[in-house]
Amino acid sequence: MYKFVQYWLPPLLWMMLIFAMSSRHSVSVTDEFLPDFLIFKSIHILEYAILNILLFRAFLSDSKNVATSLQSAIIVSILYAFSDEIHQMLIPTRNGTIVDVFIDSIGILGVSLLLRHKFVHTKLK
């Protein structure tokens, strides 16, 4: 139970937060398209980078294999990004797009490269 709470509960709670935020009506920060676009797409990148880190940590706690844990975290994160966009299509004033999945994937893959570099570099020392 301790292992679940320490490693698996954080990504599940984060996924619930993403789901809750996706359930809200569309909002904007400014009246201008470009600043609004940049702010919200940056949030997409950050939220999925965090999800990927949390999932990597959980998978690594089970397998102890960095490569397998990274792959599993990437796959689950991207699948969750797809499911989030489908969910958004069901919310009035929201729309789900494949472009957002690609934007989410920037955060997922970017942080995966950093994690891979960190663990490979640390292992070689």
C-alpha positions in Angstrom: 0.0 0.0 0.0 2.9 2.4 0.8 4.4 1.8 -2.6 1.1 2.6 -4.3 0.7 5.9 -2.3 4.3 6.9 -2.9 4.6 6.1 -6.6 1.2 5.5 -8.2 -1.1 7.9 -6.4 0.8 11.1 -7.6 0.3 10.4 -11.4 -3.3 9.3 -10.8 -4.1 12.5 -8.9 -2.3 14.5 -11.6 -4.5 12.8 -14.3 -7.6 13.6 -12.2 -6.5 17.3 -12.1 -5.9 17.3 -15.9 -9.4 15.7 -16.3 -11.0 18.3 -14.0 -9.3 21.2 -15.8 -10.4 19.8 -19.2 -14.0 19.7 -17.9 -14.1 23.4 -17.4 -15.6 25.8 -20.0 -13.1 27.4 -22.3 -11.4 30.5 -20.8 -9.0 33.1 -22.2 -6.4 35.2 -20.5 -6.3 38.0 -23.0 -8.4 39.1 -25.9 -5.6 38.5 -28.3 -5.1 35.2 -30.0 -1.3 34.8 -30.0 -0.6 35.5 -26.3 -3.6 33.3 -25.3 -2.4 30.5 -27.6 1.1 30.6 -26.3 0.0 30.7 -22.6 -2.4 27.7 -23.0 -0.1 25.6 -25.2 2.8 26.2 -22.7 0.5 24.9 -20.0 -0.2 21.8 -22.1 3.5 21.1 -22.5 4.2 21.6 -18.8 1.2 19.5 -17.5 2.1 16.5 -19.7 5.9 16.8 -18.9 4.9 16.6 -15.2 2.6 13.6 -15.9 5.4 11.8 -17.8 7.8 12.4 -14.9 5.3 11.0 -12.4 4.5 8.0 -14.6 8.2 7.3 -15.2 8.9 7.4 -11.5 6.0 4.9 -10.9 7.0 2.5 -13.6 10.6 2.7 -12.5 9.6 1.7 -9.0 8.2 -1.5 -10.4 10.6 -2.5 -13.1 14.0 -0.8 -12.2 14.6 -0.7 -15.9 15.1 2.9 -17.2 14.4 2.2 -20.9 11.2 0.2 -20.2 10.0 2.7 -17.7 10.6 5.6 -20.1 8.8 3.8 -22.9 5.9 2.9 -20.7 5.6 6.4 -19.4 5.7 7.9 -22.9 3.0 5.5 -24.2 0.6 6.0 -21.2 1.1 9.8 -21.3 0.4 10.0 -25.0 -2.6 7.8 -24.7 -3.9 9.9 -21.9 -3.4 13.0 -24.1 -5.5 11.4 -26.7 -8.2 10.5 -24.2 -8.1 14.1 -22.8 -8.8 15.5 -26.3 -11.7 13.1 -26.8 -13.0 14.2 -23.4 -12.8 17.9 -24.4 -14.9 17.2 -27.5 -17.7 16.4 -25.2 -17.5 19.7 -23.2 -19.4 22.7 -24.5 -17.1 25.6 -25.5 -14.1 23.2 -25.7 -12.7 21.3 -28.7 -10.3 18.4 -28.8 -7.7 18.5 -31.5 -4.9 16.2 -32.7 -2.7 19.3 -32.7 -3.0 19.5 -28.9 -1.9 15.9 -28.7 1.3 16.8 -30.6 1.8 19.8 -28.3 1.3 17.6 -25.3 3.9 15.2 -26.8 6.5 18.0 -26.9 6.4 18.0 -23.1 6.3 14.2 -22.9 9.2 13.6 -25.3 11.2 16.6 -24.1 11.2 15.5 -20.5 11.8 11.9 -21.6 15.0 12.9 -23.3 16.1 14.8 -20.2 15.3 11.8 -18.0 17.1 9.4 -20.3 20.2 11.7 -20.4 20.2 12.0 -16.6 19.9 8.3 -16.0 22.4 7.2 -18.7 24.8 9.9 -17.6 24.5 9.0 -13.9 24.9 5.3 -14.7 28.2 5.9 -16.5 29.8 7.7 -13.6 
